[in-house]
Structures are given as C-alpha cells and as structure tokens.
C-alpha cells in the first residue's frame, strides 16, 4: 500500500503502556505522528513489529495494550527480528487478545 506521495505504508503492530504511552511519548488512537531526524531501528523513529507475537518481546502481555498501526519511511532490522522503525506512524484500533 502507498500514500499519495508514493511512500510505502506498512501495516504493523505496536505495544504501549495502558495509557498509550511509549518511552515518554503520549499517543492517541486515530492520530498520526511524524518523527523529526534520522530513523534507525532501536535508536530513533517510531518502532513496531511486523509479526504480532513479537510485540510480547518488548511489552509484557499482562500490563500492556496492543494496537494495529501504520508506518511510513520504514527501516528494517537485519538480524531476523520483525522490529521496524518508521518516520511517520498512524495509531489504529486496539487488538483484543
């Protein structure tokens, strides 16, 4: 899927604290956010995972909430983990487990 600018939009999954915060950044369902600066997996940008079960690696099941999100301008890890980082993120609906 691409946006009007031709940038790929990648559907992924993201864990949050129950209030939709992640690393001191407050998100809201339905909102879109853009990262200023470089995007580098594990260092900068908005992070998520391509495989839903990989979210449990980063967020504990009992104390976290999970949402479907869309990322743009995505960078992928090279070591086999499905963690990705993107410049732009849109927060979708919650996932019921």
C-alpha positions in Angstrom: 0.0 0.0 0.0 1.3 3.5 -0.8 0.2 7.0 0.2 -0.4 9.8 -2.4 3.3 10.7 -2.3 4.2 7.2 -3.3 5.7 6.3 0.1 5.1 2.7 1.2 2.7 2.3 4.1 3.5 -0.8 6.2 0.8 -2.3 8.5 2.4 -3.4 11.8 1.7 -4.0 15.5 2.8 -1.9 18.5 2.7 -2.3 22.2 2.0 0.6 24.6 1.6 1.2 28.3 -2.1 1.1 29.2 -2.4 4.9 28.7 -1.0 4.6 25.1 2.4 6.0 26.1 5.7 4.6 24.8 9.1 5.8 26.1 7.6 9.1 27.5 5.7 9.8 24.2 2.0 10.1 24.5 0.0 8.6 21.6 -3.7 8.7 20.9 -5.8 6.3 18.8 -6.6 7.6 15.3 -3.8 10.2 15.4 -0.7 10.4 13.1 2.7 11.5 14.3 5.9 12.3 12.4 9.5 11.9 13.7 12.0 14.6 13.0 15.5 13.4 12.3 17.1 10.2 11.3 15.2 6.8 11.5 17.3 3.9 12.8 15.9 0.7 14.3 16.5 0.5 18.0 17.7 4.1 18.2 15.3 6.6 16.7 12.0 6.9 14.9 8.7 5.1 15.8 9.0 1.4 16.4 6.7 -1.5 15.9 6.8 -5.2 14.8 5.6 -6.9 11.7 4.7 -10.2 13.5 2.1 -9.6 16.2 3.6 -12.2 18.7 7.0 -10.3 18.5 5.3 -7.4 20.4 5.4 -9.6 23.6 9.2 -9.4 23.4 9.0 -5.7 24.1 5.8 -5.3 26.0 4.5 -7.7 28.7 1.2 -9.2 28.0 -0.4 -8.5 31.4 0.5 -4.8 31.6 0.4 -3.6 28.1 -2.1 -2.8 25.3 -1.5 -3.5 21.6 -2.7 -1.7 18.5 -2.5 -2.1 14.8 -0.5 0.8 13.4 0.8 2.0 10.0 4.4 3.1 9.5 5.9 5.1 6.6 9.5 5.5 5.6 10.3 2.2 7.2 13.7 0.8 8.2 14.0 -3.0 9.0 16.4 -4.9 11.3 18.9 -7.1 9.6 19.1 -9.8 12.4 15.8 -11.6 11.7 13.6 -9.9 14.4 10.5 -8.3 12.9 11.1 -5.0 14.7 10.9 -2.0 12.3 11.2 1.8 12.7 9.5 4.5 10.7 9.3 8.2 10.3 5.5 8.5 10.4 3.1 6.5 12.5 -0.7 6.3 12.5 -2.3 4.7 15.5 -5.1 2.3 14.6 -7.5 0.3 16.7 -6.7 -1.8 19.7 -6.2 -5.6 19.4 -8.1 -7.9 21.7 -6.1 -10.8 22.9 
